[in-house]
């Protein structure tokens, strides 16, 4: 089976030679681990320990505790004039015999990057309020060199393990250190390089949600006043358009697009007419995509998001908040008619009937106005047939419809 277009390597039968080779690797891995534990137990965070972490992380980047040890090595001496290193070290979890290679999860034990506060002060201020003006040019160059070396060390790991949480977290931490330890002009170069990196990563795997999340993080920082930033919303919106044009199923690109729309219109100073036209254009674009891939869940999610912008107009900011009720009814009724047209070629596609059911219920919720509204039970009956596994859900929808009729 392919994963995002990358074929998985087939397994071959293990021989005795393979088994012995694996046992030898395990032995060396355990010896390396014990060497690291031994130095940590004596609080000896020197260059030797730093090099040992490099060896172990190349073998197993999922070992989050070793990333913490590596941070301590940097703070304890590899960075020049570390500010308040002792308190930062205390914020890092200690390594113990009970530590294991934790699965990749945002909800797992937090890395030290979570314990290190982001620098939101002006670019001439370092961690704990320490002024960067007091740092000599050689110190700045030295810190920049260490950061550059660390960024380069991670690149092969990202390529081999592109969805390892701890690699991405450590890279974020390094960028935060650039903000703390370097002048804004120097730090910004690191952030700009990261934006280029995410483009390369997403060219390799367009749906790597780690890279998409990291890109949003980098863009937000590049836009910040502390780095002398400006709005990048137009550029990022255009980027999602390019990504979607090459892969309609790119859920992350559609999601990123949805996060940009409201801000895009706000910064454009769009009036009611411009917002209404923008909404119509987005609906037309997604409908064109649905004509190509009506079974694609990511397309329906984005379409649902746009419909929610029409229906949920009173409780939150929306694309076109000034639409009158009749205009909203017209928009949704038109979308229902457009989706019905899909049935001519895709009569057994479950997601089409789900959308017709959901949008017809939404239409009824807005009120009749001058629009003729169909009975949604027809779509409910069809959905039951195509999706019997969720019979309980459809029972609940039937009860809801019955309640609303009384």
MARDORO-471473 format. One record per residue (C-alpha): x, y, z; residue in three letters; residue number from 1. Coordinates in steps of 0.2 Angstrom, whole numbers, always signed. Example, Ala and Ser with C-alpha at 12.3 -4.5 7.8 and 13.67 -1.06 7.14 Angstrom:
// residues 2
KEZA, +62, -22, +39, Ala, 1;
KEZA, +68, -5, +36, Ser, 2;
This chain:
// residues 406
KEZA, +0, +0, +0, Unk, 1;
KEZA, +6, +18, -4, Unk, 2;
KEZA, +7, +31, +10, Unk, 3;
KEZA, +5, +49, +2, Unk, 4;
KEZA, +12, +42, -14, Unk, 5;
KEZA, +27, +34, -6, Unk, 6;
KEZA, +28, +15, -8, Unk, 7;
KEZA, +32, +5, +8, Unk, 8;
KEZA, +47, -6, +8, Unk, 9;
KEZA, +42, -25, +8, Unk, 10;
KEZA, +49, -36, +22, Unk, 11;
KEZA, +60, -50, +18, Unk, 12;
KEZA, +63, -66, +27, Unk, 13;
KEZA, +75, -64, +42, Unk, 14;
KEZA, +90, -76, +42, Unk, 15;
KEZA, +101, -80, +57, Unk, 16;
KEZA, +114, -68, +50, Unk, 17;
KEZA, +101, -54, +51, Unk, 18;
KEZA, +96, -59, +69, Unk, 19;
KEZA, +114, -59, +75, Unk, 20;
KEZA, +117, -42, +66, Unk, 21;
KEZA, +101, -35, +75, Unk, 22;
KEZA, +107, -41, +92, Unk, 23;
KEZA, +124, -33, +89, Unk, 24;
KEZA, +115, -17, +85, Unk, 25;
KEZA, +104, -18, +101, Unk, 26;
KEZA, +120, -21, +111, Unk, 27;
KEZA, +129, -6, +105, Unk, 28;
KEZA, +113, +4, +107, Unk, 29;
KEZA, +111, -1, +125, Unk, 30;
KEZA, +130, +3, +128, Unk, 31;
KEZA, +128, +20, +120, Unk, 32;
KEZA, +112, +23, +131, Unk, 33;
KEZA, +121, +18, +147, Unk, 34;
KEZA, +136, +30, +143, Unk, 35;
KEZA, +124, +44, +141, Unk, 36;
KEZA, +115, +40, +158, Unk, 37;
KEZA, +132, +38, +166, Unk, 38;
KEZA, +137, +56, +161, Unk, 39;
KEZA, +120, +63, +165, Unk, 40;
KEZA, +121, +56, +183, Unk, 41;
KEZA, +137, +66, +186, Unk, 42;
KEZA, +130, +82, +179, Unk, 43;
KEZA, +143, +82, +166, Unk, 44;
KEZA, +135, +90, +150, Unk, 45;
KEZA, +151, +92, +140, Unk, 46;
KEZA, +155, +90, +122, Unk, 47;
KEZA, +158, +71, +124, Unk, 48;
KEZA, +140, +69, +130, Unk, 49;
KEZA, +134, +80, +116, Unk, 50;
KEZA, +142, +69, +103, Unk, 51;
KEZA, +135, +54, +111, Unk, 52;
KEZA, +117, +61, +110, Unk, 53;
KEZA, +121, +64, +91, Unk, 54;
KEZA, +125, +45, +89, Unk, 55;
KEZA, +109, +40, +98, Unk, 56;
KEZA, +97, +52, +90, Unk, 57;
KEZA, +103, +46, +73, Unk, 58;
KEZA, +98, +29, +78, Unk, 59;
KEZA, +82, +34, +87, Unk, 60;
KEZA, +75, +51, +86, Unk, 61;
KEZA, +59, +46, +95, Unk, 62;
KEZA, +69, +46, +112, Unk, 63;
KEZA, +63, +62, +118, Unk, 64;
KEZA, +74, +62, +134, Unk, 65;
KEZA, +90, +62, +124, Unk, 66;
KEZA, +84, +78, +115, Unk, 67;
KEZA, +82, +86, +133, Unk, 68;
KEZA, +100, +80, +137, Unk, 69;
KEZA, +106, +89, +121, Unk, 70;
KEZA, +97, +105, +125, Unk, 71;
KEZA, +106, +105, +142, Unk, 72;
KEZA, +123, +102, +133, Unk, 73;
KEZA, +119, +118, +123, Unk, 74;
KEZA, +114, +128, +137, Unk, 75;
KEZA, +128, +122, +149, Unk, 76;
KEZA, +142, +128, +138, Unk, 77;
KEZA, +140, +126, +119, Unk, 78;
KEZA, +131, +142, +118, Unk, 79;
KEZA, +141, +158, +123, Unk, 80;
KEZA, +137, +166, +139, Unk, 81;
KEZA, +121, +156, +143, Unk, 82;
KEZA, +108, +167, +152, Unk, 83;
KEZA, +101, +160, +168, Unk, 84;
KEZA, +106, +142, +163, Unk, 85;
KEZA, +104, +135, +180, Unk, 86;
KEZA, +85, +139, +181, Unk, 87;
KEZA, +83, +133, +163, Unk, 88;
KEZA, +91, +117, +167, Unk, 89;
KEZA, +80, +114, +182, Unk, 90;
KEZA, +65, +116, +170, Unk, 91;
KEZA, +71, +101, +160, Unk, 92;
KEZA, +66, +83, +165, Unk, 93;
KEZA, +79, +72, +172, Unk, 94;
KEZA, +84, +56, +164, Unk, 95;
KEZA, +80, +40, +173, Unk, 96;
KEZA, +80, +21, +171, Unk, 97;
KEZA, +61, +22, +169, Unk, 98;
KEZA, +62, +33, +154, Unk, 99;
KEZA, +56, +25, +138, Unk, 100;
KEZA, +55, +29, +120, Unk, 101;
KEZA, +38, +38, +120, Unk, 102;
KEZA, +26, +36, +105, Unk, 103;
KEZA, +25, +52, +95, Unk, 104;
KEZA, +10, +62, +102, Unk, 105;
KEZA, +6, +80, +106, Unk, 106;
KEZA, -1, +74, +122, Unk, 107;
KEZA, +14, +64, +128, Unk, 108;
KEZA, +26, +70, +141, Unk, 109;
KEZA, +31, +88, +136, Unk, 110;
KEZA, +48, +92, +130, Unk, 111;
KEZA, +59, +106, +137, Unk, 112;
KEZA, +54, +117, +122, Unk, 113;
KEZA, +37, +118, +131, Unk, 114;
KEZA, +46, +123, +147, Unk, 115;
KEZA, +57, +137, +139, Unk, 116;
KEZA, +47, +153, +137, Unk, 117;
KEZA, +46, +161, +120, Unk, 118;
KEZA, +55, +178, +119, Unk, 119;
KEZA, +42, +191, +115, Unk, 120;
KEZA, +52, +206, +120, Unk, 121;
KEZA, +61, +218, +108, Unk, 122;
KEZA, +75, +210, +98, Unk, 123;
KEZA, +88, +218, +108, Unk, 124;
KEZA, +82, +209, +124, Unk, 125;
KEZA, +88, +191, +128, Unk, 126;
KEZA, +81, +179, +140, Unk, 127;
KEZA, +77, +185, +158, Unk, 128;
KEZA, +78, +203, +151, Unk, 129;
KEZA, +97, +201, +148, Unk, 130;
KEZA, +102, +214, +135, Unk, 131;
KEZA, +110, +207, +119, Unk, 132;
KEZA, +119, +224, +117, Unk, 133;
KEZA, +132, +217, +129, Unk, 134;
KEZA, +136, +202, +119, Unk, 135;
KEZA, +151, +204, +108, Unk, 136;
KEZA, +151, +201, +89, Unk, 137;
KEZA, +161, +185, +91, Unk, 138;
KEZA, +148, +178, +104, Unk, 139;
KEZA, +134, +182, +92, Unk, 140;
KEZA, +143, +173, +78, Unk, 141;
KEZA, +147, +158, +89, Unk, 142;
KEZA, +129, +156, +94, Unk, 143;
KEZA, +124, +158, +76, Unk, 144;
KEZA, +136, +145, +71, Unk, 145;
KEZA, +130, +133, +84, Unk, 146;
KEZA, +112, +135, +79, Unk, 147;
KEZA, +116, +133, +61, Unk, 148;
KEZA, +126, +117, +65, Unk, 149;
KEZA, +111, +110, +74, Unk, 150;
KEZA, +99, +115, +60, Unk, 151;
KEZA, +110, +105, +48, Unk, 152;
KEZA, +111, +90, +60, Unk, 153;
KEZA, +92, +89, +60, Unk, 154;
KEZA, +89, +89, +41, Unk, 155;
KEZA, +93, +71, +38, Unk, 156;
KEZA, +82, +66, +53, Unk, 157;
KEZA, +68, +76, +46, Unk, 158;
KEZA, +70, +68, +29, Unk, 159;
KEZA, +70, +50, +36, Unk, 160;
KEZA, +58, +53, +50, Unk, 161;
KEZA, +46, +67, +43, Unk, 162;
KEZA, +33, +64, +56, Unk, 163;
KEZA, +43, +63, +72, Unk, 164;
KEZA, +36, +75, +84, Unk, 165;
KEZA, +52, +77, +94, Unk, 166;
KEZA, +62, +82, +79, Unk, 167;
KEZA, +50, +96, +75, Unk, 168;
KEZA, +49, +101, +93, Unk, 169;
KEZA, +68, +102, +95, Unk, 170;
KEZA, +69, +113, +79, Unk, 171;
KEZA, +56, +125, +86, Unk, 172;
KEZA, +66, +126, +102, Unk, 173;
KEZA, +82, +131, +92, Unk, 174;
KEZA, +72, +145, +83, Unk, 175;
KEZA, +67, +151, +100, Unk, 176;
KEZA, +85, +151, +105, Unk, 177;
KEZA, +89, +162, +90, Unk, 178;
KEZA, +76, +175, +96, Unk, 179;
KEZA, +84, +175, +113, Unk, 180;
KEZA, +102, +175, +109, Unk, 181;
KEZA, +104, +184, +92, Unk, 182;
KEZA, +99, +201, +86, Unk, 183;
KEZA, +83, +202, +76, Unk, 184;
KEZA, +91, +204, +59, Unk, 185;
KEZA, +102, +188, +62, Unk, 186;
KEZA, +87, +178, +70, Unk, 187;
KEZA, +76, +182, +55, Unk, 188;
KEZA, +88, +174, +43, Unk, 189;
KEZA, +85, +158, +52, Unk, 190;
KEZA, +66, +159, +52, Unk, 191;
KEZA, +67, +164, +33, Unk, 192;
KEZA, +77, +148, +30, Unk, 193;
KEZA, +64, +138, +39, Unk, 194;
KEZA, +50, +144, +28, Unk, 195;
KEZA, +60, +138, +13, Unk, 196;
KEZA, +63, +121, +22, Unk, 197;
KEZA, +44, +119, +24, Unk, 198;
KEZA, +42, +122, +6, Unk, 199;
KEZA, +54, +108, +2, Unk, 200;
KEZA, +46, +96, +15, Unk, 201;
KEZA, +29, +99, +7, Unk, 202;
KEZA, +35, +97, -10, Unk, 203;
KEZA, +41, +80, -4, Unk, 204;
KEZA, +25, +76, +5, Unk, 205;
KEZA, +11, +88, +2, Unk, 206;
KEZA, +0, +82, +16, Unk, 207;
KEZA, +13, +81, +30, Unk, 208;
KEZA, +3, +89, +43, Unk, 209;
KEZA, +18, +92, +54, Unk, 210;
KEZA, +26, +102, +41, Unk, 211;
KEZA, +10, +112, +38, Unk, 212;
KEZA, +8, +116, +57, Unk, 213;
KEZA, +27, +121, +57, Unk, 214;
KEZA, +24, +132, +42, Unk, 215;
KEZA, +10, +141, +51, Unk, 216;
KEZA, +21, +143, +66, Unk, 217;
KEZA, +36, +150, +56, Unk, 218;
KEZA, +24, +162, +46, Unk, 219;
KEZA, +17, +169, +62, Unk, 220;
KEZA, +34, +172, +69, Unk, 221;
KEZA, +40, +180, +53, Unk, 222;
KEZA, +25, +192, +54, Unk, 223;
KEZA, +29, +197, +72, Unk, 224;
KEZA, +35, +215, +76, Unk, 225;
KEZA, +50, +207, +86, Unk, 226;
KEZA, +57, +201, +69, Unk, 227;
KEZA, +52, +216, +59, Unk, 228;
KEZA, +38, +207, +51, Unk, 229;
KEZA, +24, +211, +39, Unk, 230;
KEZA, +8, +202, +35, Unk, 231;
KEZA, +11, +186, +24, Unk, 232;
KEZA, -8, +182, +22, Unk, 233;
KEZA, -9, +185, +4, Unk, 234;
KEZA, +7, +175, +0, Unk, 235;
KEZA, +1, +160, +11, Unk, 236;
KEZA, -16, +161, +3, Unk, 237;
KEZA, -8, +160, -14, Unk, 238;
KEZA, +3, +145, -8, Unk, 239;
KEZA, -13, +135, -3, Unk, 240;
KEZA, -20, +139, -20, Unk, 241;
KEZA, -4, +131, -28, Unk, 242;
KEZA, -4, +116, -17, Unk, 243;
KEZA, -23, +113, -20, Unk, 244;
KEZA, -21, +114, -39, Unk, 245;
KEZA, -8, +100, -39, Unk, 246;
KEZA, -18, +89, -26, Unk, 247;
KEZA, -36, +92, -23, Unk, 248;
KEZA, -36, +79, -9, Unk, 249;
KEZA, -23, +90, +1, Unk, 250;
KEZA, -33, +91, +17, Unk, 251;
KEZA, -20, +101, +26, Unk, 252;
KEZA, -20, +114, +12, Unk, 253;
KEZA, -38, +116, +13, Unk, 254;
KEZA, -37, +118, +32, Unk, 255;
KEZA, -24, +131, +30, Unk, 256;
KEZA, -34, +140, +18, Unk, 257;
KEZA, -49, +141, +30, Unk, 258;
KEZA, -38, +148, +43, Unk, 259;
KEZA, -33, +163, +31, Unk, 260;
KEZA, -50, +168, +24, Unk, 261;
KEZA, -56, +180, +37, Unk, 262;
KEZA, -40, +188, +40, Unk, 263;
KEZA, -37, +190, +21, Unk, 264;
KEZA, -54, +199, +19, Unk, 265;
KEZA, -50, +210, +34, Unk, 266;
KEZA, -33, +215, +28, Unk, 267;
KEZA, -40, +219, +10, Unk, 268;
KEZA, -53, +230, +18, Unk, 269;
KEZA, -67, +220, +8, Unk, 270;
KEZA, -84, +228, +9, Unk, 271;
KEZA, -100, +218, +8, Unk, 272;
KEZA, -100, +216, -11, Unk, 273;
KEZA, -82, +210, -11, Unk, 274;
KEZA, -85, +198, +3, Unk, 275;
KEZA, -101, +191, -6, Unk, 276;
KEZA, -91, +189, -22, Unk, 277;
KEZA, -77, +181, -13, Unk, 278;
KEZA, -88, +168, -5, Unk, 279;
KEZA, -96, +164, -21, Unk, 280;
KEZA, -79, +161, -29, Unk, 281;
KEZA, -74, +150, -15, Unk, 282;
KEZA, -90, +140, -17, Unk, 283;
KEZA, -87, +139, -36, Unk, 284;
KEZA, -69, +133, -34, Unk, 285;
KEZA, -74, +119, -21, Unk, 286;
KEZA, -89, +113, -32, Unk, 287;
KEZA, -77, +112, -47, Unk, 288;
KEZA, -66, +101, -36, Unk, 289;
KEZA, -81, +90, -30, Unk, 290;
KEZA, -85, +87, -48, Unk, 291;
KEZA, -68, +78, -50, Unk, 292;
KEZA, -68, +70, -33, Unk, 293;
KEZA, -85, +68, -25, Unk, 294;
KEZA, -79, +55, -13, Unk, 295;
KEZA, -65, +65, -6, Unk, 296;
KEZA, -68, +69, +12, Unk, 297;
KEZA, -56, +84, +13, Unk, 298;
KEZA, -66, +93, -1, Unk, 299;
KEZA, -83, +91, +8, Unk, 300;
KEZA, -75, +97, +24, Unk, 301;
KEZA, -70, +113, +16, Unk, 302;
KEZA, -87, +115, +8, Unk, 303;
KEZA, -95, +112, +25, Unk, 304;
KEZA, -84, +126, +32, Unk, 305;
KEZA, -90, +138, +19, Unk, 306;
KEZA, -109, +133, +22, Unk, 307;
KEZA, -106, +136, +41, Unk, 308;
KEZA, -100, +154, +36, Unk, 309;
KEZA, -118, +156, +29, Unk, 310;
KEZA, -128, +148, +42, Unk, 311;
KEZA, -119, +152, +58, Unk, 312;
KEZA, -118, +171, +55, Unk, 313;
KEZA, -123, +178, +72, Unk, 314;
KEZA, -112, +169, +85, Unk, 315;
KEZA, -95, +172, +76, Unk, 316;
KEZA, -85, +182, +63, Unk, 317;
KEZA, -89, +176, +45, Unk, 318;
KEZA, -84, +178, +27, Unk, 319;
KEZA, -100, +189, +23, Unk, 320;
KEZA, -108, +194, +39, Unk, 321;
KEZA, -119, +207, +31, Unk, 322;
KEZA, -129, +194, +20, Unk, 323;
KEZA, -148, +196, +23, Unk, 324;
KEZA, -158, +180, +27, Unk, 325;
KEZA, -165, +179, +9, Unk, 326;
KEZA, -147, +180, +2, Unk, 327;
KEZA, -142, +166, +14, Unk, 328;
KEZA, -156, +155, +9, Unk, 329;
KEZA, -152, +158, -9, Unk, 330;
KEZA, -134, +153, -7, Unk, 331;
KEZA, -138, +137, +2, Unk, 332;
KEZA, -152, +132, -10, Unk, 333;
KEZA, -141, +135, -25, Unk, 334;
KEZA, -128, +124, -17, Unk, 335;
KEZA, -141, +110, -14, Unk, 336;
KEZA, -145, +111, -33, Unk, 337;
KEZA, -127, +110, -38, Unk, 338;
KEZA, -124, +95, -27, Unk, 339;
KEZA, -140, +87, -34, Unk, 340;
KEZA, -132, +88, -51, Unk, 341;
KEZA, -118, +77, -45, Unk, 342;
KEZA, -130, +63, -43, Unk, 343;
KEZA, -131, +61, -62, Unk, 344;
KEZA, -114, +54, -62, Unk, 345;
KEZA, -111, +48, -44, Unk, 346;
KEZA, -128, +42, -39, Unk, 347;
KEZA, -121, +30, -25, Unk, 348;
KEZA, -109, +41, -17, Unk, 349;
KEZA, -113, +42, +1, Unk, 350;
KEZA, -105, +59, +5, Unk, 351;
KEZA, -117, +68, -8, Unk, 352;
KEZA, -132, +62, +1, Unk, 353;
KEZA, -125, +67, +18, Unk, 354;
KEZA, -122, +84, +11, Unk, 355;
KEZA, -139, +86, +4, Unk, 356;
KEZA, -147, +80, +21, Unk, 357;
KEZA, -136, +92, +31, Unk, 358;
KEZA, -139, +107, +20, Unk, 359;
KEZA, -157, +104, +19, Unk, 360;
KEZA, -159, +104, +38, Unk, 361;
KEZA, -148, +120, +38, Unk, 362;
KEZA, -160, +128, +26, Unk, 363;
KEZA, -175, +124, +36, Unk, 364;
KEZA, -166, +131, +51, Unk, 365;
KEZA, -164, +148, +43, Unk, 366;
KEZA, -183, +149, +39, Unk, 367;
KEZA, -193, +148, +24, Unk, 368;
KEZA, -193, +165, +17, Unk, 369;
KEZA, -197, +164, -2, Unk, 370;
KEZA, -187, +148, -5, Unk, 371;
KEZA, -196, +131, -7, Unk, 372;
KEZA, -188, +119, +5, Unk, 373;
KEZA, -189, +100, +2, Unk, 374;
KEZA, -192, +87, +15, Unk, 375;
KEZA, -175, +80, +20, Unk, 376;
KEZA, -182, +63, +24, Unk, 377;
KEZA, -179, +58, +6, Unk, 378;
KEZA, -160, +61, +9, Unk, 379;
KEZA, -160, +52, +26, Unk, 380;
KEZA, -168, +36, +18, Unk, 381;
KEZA, -154, +36, +5, Unk, 382;
KEZA, -140, +39, +18, Unk, 383;
KEZA, -147, +25, +29, Unk, 384;
KEZA, -145, +13, +14, Unk, 385;
KEZA, -127, +18, +9, Unk, 386;
KEZA, -121, +20, +27, Unk, 387;
KEZA, -129, +6, +38, Unk, 388;
KEZA, -114, +6, +50, Unk, 389;
KEZA, -120, +22, +58, Unk, 390;
KEZA, -138, +18, +60, Unk, 391;
KEZA, -138, +26, +77, Unk, 392;
KEZA, -133, +42, +70, Unk, 393;
KEZA, -147, +42, +57, Unk, 394;
KEZA, -159, +37, +71, Unk, 395;
KEZA, -154, +53, +80, Unk, 396;
KEZA, -156, +63, +65, Unk, 397;
KEZA, -174, +56, +62, Unk, 398;
KEZA, -179, +60, +80, Unk, 399;
KEZA, -172, +78, +77, Unk, 400;
KEZA, -182, +80, +61, Unk, 401;
KEZA, -198, +73, +70, Unk, 402;
KEZA, -196, +85, +84, Unk, 403;
KEZA, -194, +100, +73, Unk, 404;
KEZA, -210, +96, +64, Unk, 405;
KEZA, -220, +97, +79, Unk, 406;
